[in-house]
Amino acid sequence: MSLVQRDFIRRLIAQLGEFLARLAALSDKKQLDEAIALVNDTERELIGPLHSTIEEVDARTAAILLGSADKLRLYALLVAERAKLFALAGRADEARRDARRSLELYRALGTSAELAEADTAAREAARRLSEPRDPNGAR
């Protein structure tokens, strides 16, 4: 692992720690609307400009668009956390919606690994097909 990668991971871990501490403090103070806003802001920061699109597509498409199992896992975690906050705030419909979405996203984690495997196999097959052929049948 390169120095740049390690630095990025350290910063990411520090940011996650700060997020969790802020979320816990808001939850403890029963400032649930603020906690929900924090989760929403963190989602937007994680996903970037695709946030509104990711919210609207099915879980499998979200997995493809996010492009990484780590991002998908973190997004699913945020959605699950928001579901808990909605439940604490007495917003049952929103809690059920986000709990269902989180489960769908976690299920898509297996699918995203399968898609990555299929993509690798397809690229390998395309590479073999593009290799020049020997007139005698050998490659």
C-alpha positions in Angstrom: 0.0 0.0 0.0 1.4 3.4 -1.0 1.9 6.3 1.4 -0.8 8.2 -0.4 -3.3 5.3 0.1 -2.4 5.0 3.8 -2.9 8.8 4.3 -6.2 8.6 2.5 -7.4 5.7 4.7 -6.2 7.5 7.9 -8.2 10.6 6.9 -11.2 8.5 6.1 -11.0 6.7 9.4 -10.7 10.1 11.2 -13.7 11.5 9.4 -15.7 8.4 10.2 -14.8 8.7 13.8 -15.8 12.4 13.9 -19.1 11.5 12.2 -19.9 8.8 14.7 -19.1 11.0 17.6 -21.3 13.8 16.4 -24.1 11.4 15.6 -23.9 9.8 19.0 -23.9 13.3 20.7 -26.9 14.4 18.7 -28.8 11.1 19.4 -28.0 11.3 23.1 -29.4 14.9 23.2 -32.5 13.7 21.3 -31.7 16.1 18.5 -33.0 13.6 16.0 -33.7 16.1 13.2 -30.1 17.3 13.4 -28.9 13.7 13.5 -30.9 12.9 10.4 -29.5 16.0 8.6 -26.0 14.9 9.5 -26.6 11.5 8.0 -28.0 13.1 4.9 -25.1 15.5 4.6 -22.6 12.6 5.0 -24.4 10.6 2.3 -24.2 13.5 -0.1 -20.5 13.9 0.7 -19.8 10.2 0.2 -21.7 9.9 -3.0 -21.2 13.3 -4.6 -23.1 14.5 -7.6 -24.8 11.1 -8.1 -26.6 11.3 -4.8 -30.1 12.1 -6.1 -29.7 9.4 -8.8 -28.5 6.8 -6.3 -31.5 7.5 -4.1 -33.9 6.8 -7.0 -32.5 3.6 -8.6 -32.8 0.1 -7.4 -30.1 -1.4 -5.2 -28.3 -3.3 -7.9 -28.0 -0.2 -10.1 -26.8 1.8 -7.1 -24.1 -0.8 -6.6 -22.9 -0.4 -10.2 -23.0 3.4 -10.0 -21.2 3.6 -6.7 -18.5 1.4 -8.3 -17.0 0.0 -5.0 -18.3 -2.5 -2.4 -16.8 -0.2 0.3 -18.9 2.8 -0.9 -22.0 0.6 -1.1 -21.4 -0.8 2.3 -21.0 2.6 3.8 -24.0 3.9 2.0 -26.1 1.0 3.3 -24.8 1.7 6.8 -25.9 5.3 6.6 -29.3 4.4 5.3 -29.7 1.9 8.2 -28.6 4.5 10.7 -31.1 7.0 9.3 -33.9 4.3 9.6 -33.1 4.0 13.3 -33.2 7.8 13.7 -36.6 8.0 11.9 -37.9 5.2 14.2 -36.7 7.1 17.3 -38.4 10.2 16.0 -41.7 8.4 15.6 -41.5 8.6 11.8 -42.5 5.0 11.1 -43.1 5.1 7.4 -39.7 6.7 6.7 -38.1 4.3 9.1 -39.6 1.3 7.2 -38.6 2.8 3.9 -35.0 3.2 4.9 -34.7 -0.1 6.7 -36.0 -1.9 3.5 -33.6 0.1 1.3 -30.7 -0.7 3.6 -31.5 -4.4 3.4 -31.7 -4.2 -0.4 -28.3 -2.4 -0.5 -26.7 -5.1 1.7 -28.1 -7.8 -0.6 -26.6 -6.0 -3.5 -23.2 -6.3 -2.0 -23.1 -10.0 -3.0 -24.4 -9.0 -6.5 -21.7 -6.3 -6.9 -19.0 -8.9 -6.2 -20.6 -11.2 -8.8 -20.7 -8.3 -11.3 -17.1 -7.6 -10.8 -16.2 -11.2 -11.3 -18.3 -11.3 -14.5 -16.7 -8.1 -15.8 -13.2 -9.6 -15.2 -14.2 -12.8 -17.1 -15.7 -10.8 -19.9 -12.6 -8.7 -20.3 -10.4 -11.8 -20.4 -12.6 -13.4 -23.0 -12.5 -10.2 -25.1 -8.7 -10.1 -24.8 -8.4 -13.7 -26.0 -10.7 -13.1 -28.9 -8.7 -10.0 -30.0 -5.4 -11.9 -30.1 -4.1 -12.7 -33.6 -4.7 -16.3 -34.7 -2.2 -18.5 -36.3 -3.5 -20.0 -39.6 -2.7 -23.5 -38.1 -5.2 -22.8 -35.3 -2.6 -22.0 -32.6 -2.5 -18.6 -30.9 
